[in-house]
Every structure is written in structure tokens, then in C-alpha cells.
Amino acid sequence: MKAAVIERPGELVVREVPMPEMGDYDALCQLLYGATCSGTDQHLLAGHFPWPVRYPTILGHESIGRVIRVGAKVRRFRAGDLVTRVGAPPSAGLNVNWGGFAECGLARDYWAMRDDGLPEAAWRPYRINQLLPPEADPRGATMVITWRETLSYVTRMGIGAGAHVLVMGSGGNGLSFAAHAANLGAAVTLVGSASREPLGRAVGATAYLDYRAADLRERLAQLPPADFVIDAVGKAGQIDLALPFLKSGGMVGIYGIDDYGRCQINPHAARVTFTVYNGGYEEGETHDAVVAYIQAKRLRAEIWLDLEHPFPLREIGQALEAVRQRRVVKALVQLAEG
């Protein structure tokens, strides 16, 4: 089968890789579509990922697969099921991060593993492999991964009705944070690229500010103080820009990884006492909520993706370049031929 492989930093190719070898709890899936992650994918390709990476590695973690065959102990998955976060496993001389841009991959039946008494450490990581409704569009379903991560993050922060949320960044994650906060009943100010204002408004931002505006601080000062601030990009110094506009007892979180490990928070930039959120997220805990939002049309993938014009897998390089040049928010990649 074919997969998108980063041979070494800066070198991305589509080449033949081994077919996955199934275990008893595995479901072999044909991978249908994947979406790019502007943060993770670009950092992996550039060789600037914050955590250790062994190259060559198969790229991609936002892919949807359809079950072809199941292992002997699989009970939850059946042929034809749509499953999230499917990826190719590592093989001899080939690693994965997380193997989603490939023609086939594996999902693991964590429910069966848990019920069979395997330790939690063995099955919990596979809560990312969740079932989708049969009627789900696998193109738009690639957004489920981003939406689950970001919804888990905001709900763990405690964002809810009546709050004022300031989101820094208008990429795929920033727009997702804004959408979730709005769906939870919060007022949202989004600071991002001027060209993305229509998208920010479409996801529910009540105020939208150009991050390049010379009077950005003055405009922020005219808004109510923020209960929550989320830096969706993770640029050094960006969170400090927002601190003067934080409400007493408010909370800030740095989600983005652009300058991971190099971001510093200057508490004196704030006029109040505040909390730094460092509780992370877990995709599996918000799967059902995200599916419900999709079914209610309160999350619409077409705001983030061009569903009608996916890039074929062989053009994964062009897809990532379109994201890098900000021609698209996220790129949709068709993994299965035909």
C-alpha cells in the first residue's frame, strides 16, 4: 500500500509501505479521507516537532477508515463501520506519527480489551478509535479529531454559558475553540488574520479583531474582560498580549505548539490574579458530544474544509503547502482511490 512518509526533515514522499499486520483486537480498515493538522504536520515535516521523532515516519492523525476485516477478539467493530483516528502501525525501519496518511490502517477494539480484563494502560490510548454513525460523511468526519481535542480542552477549562472567551489564532484550532465556546453559550472574541473574519463570524465569534491591527490593544480594552484566554498558536509573547484584558480570577491556556517550551508568561502583564490551565485534553471523552453537535448542524465541516475538492494522496505535498501559504484552513486528502 502507499503512504505519505517523511524520510527526513524537509523530505516528504508517497511510497510503498508494508500492509498492517493485524492482532486479535485489531480491525483492518481502508482509509478513506484525512485532514491536515497545520501545527503537528508542519512541525513534523520541518523537523521542529517538540517531542522526539524517529524518521522515516508516516504522517497524519486525522483520518477516517472503513472496516474491512476484524481480529478474533474484536466485538465492537464490524465490516463497513466508519472509525476515527485510524492509522498504519510502525513496521521494520518505519515509524509513525500517527500513520493516518496511508491507504490502510488499524483500529483497536478498546471496549473488548477493557472487558477482557487487560490493564487500562493497554486499552486507554485506543479510545481515539471511535465509531461514527453509518450516515456520517467521511470527508467532513475528518474534522471530528480536531473538534474532540478542542472540545475536551475547553470543557476541562470550565468554559460555559455567560463566559467571555478570548481566542488567539484563526487556524483550524482557533476556529474550533471559538465554535465550541459559542455552542456552550459563551461570548467569543477571536483575534486572527483579517482574511479569516468571515469564518470566525460563521463559527460564532461575537467580535473579531485583526492581529496585525495597530490599535489591537485599544480595541481589546473596549471589550469586557475575558474570563478565559486560549492561545491556539503557541507563539512566544502572544499570551502576554492578552493578559491585561483578563478578568480577576480568569484562566489562560496555551494550546498551540509553535514555540513549545519557549513560551513564558509574565504575570505582571496582568492587572489581576489568574490561573494557568495545564490540564490537557482527551479525545475519547468528547466523541459523543461532537457527534451530537454535527447532527444538530452546530459544527459544520465545510467552514474548515473544501469538501468537494480533496487532494489525492499523491499530492499530499501540495496539500500541506496550501495550508502553509494560508490558502486553506485545513486540507482534505483523499486516501482511497476511486
Phi, psi and omega in degrees: 000165179258152179207157176273116186240128169273108182291320177199163182310128179089354183237105181247128179226159169251119185213171178290137175224163181295146171294147179298143173261123186278146168253179184298328183261010185262150170242123177281130184234143164278125179279129186263301182219152173222157176241146178284150172248113188297332179279296186299308185298316182294321180292322177296316181294321181282347183082021183245022181294139186293342183245159184303137179230134174253121179262152359288153182215143177277131186273161167108132177220014181235055187245153179243131181239158174247128185294131176255316186210150182236153178284172188298331184254008180281130179236338185273325184263145175227158178305132180099344180294146172264132186228143181269156173056040176280142179208158175289142178277164174294156176218183184302118178075009183221122180259177180222145171216073000243026173081018186279339180266073180213169182278336177219157179198182182242142165246151183242135181279087182291332179299313180294320179299315179296313184291336179274004174088012176292150181298150183304324180298335181280325185256335186301322180300341184265012172292351174290336180272088183246152179282144173253155176301147182304329183276359184297141174278115183295340176292303180292334182294343176299337178286344183304323184295309177301316183294322178294314181301310186288327177291319176302317181298311184288326179288324175294328175295331181102017180293134181203192184301138176088350180282158170249121185246128176253118181251126179258109180124137183238026172279195182302320180286316179301316177296325179293316177301317180297316181297315181295314181300318178296318179296332179275000176095012180270157169273138189235128167252126181246128177253117183198197180291140181302324182293342183265004182302317178302324179290319178299317177294322182296329180271356173117007177295130179273339174219142181225126183236137177286123184292344179268355185298135180296332182257028183302315181297320180295321180289323175297324181293338181278350182267160175300148177303147184274136172283327182222141173234130177237121173269104184276354184254316179084032177277138178302132179089345185292320182293327179297328178301326184273341188301323180296347185250022181265140177285151176303130183082007181288180184223141177237148177219138176254108184264320184291162186239014183305315179241044183304131180084351180245358178280133176235143179253125178265101184298336181286349175288339178269155178261003189221173171276137182215171181245142173261123179276130178219035186266000175065206181205166172217117185305314189302330186287344183245010184302308184298321180295319179295317178300320179295319178297320178296313182296330178274002181061030175265354167228121185236113187299331184294345175289327182265328191232150168271097187289338185270346184226067178290153172279136172290157182306322182297344180251028181302327178298318178293325178298313180293326178292323177298323176291315182300322180275004176063028173283336177223157175287308175221150179255136177268133182239126177274120186265326179266136178284144176079000000 
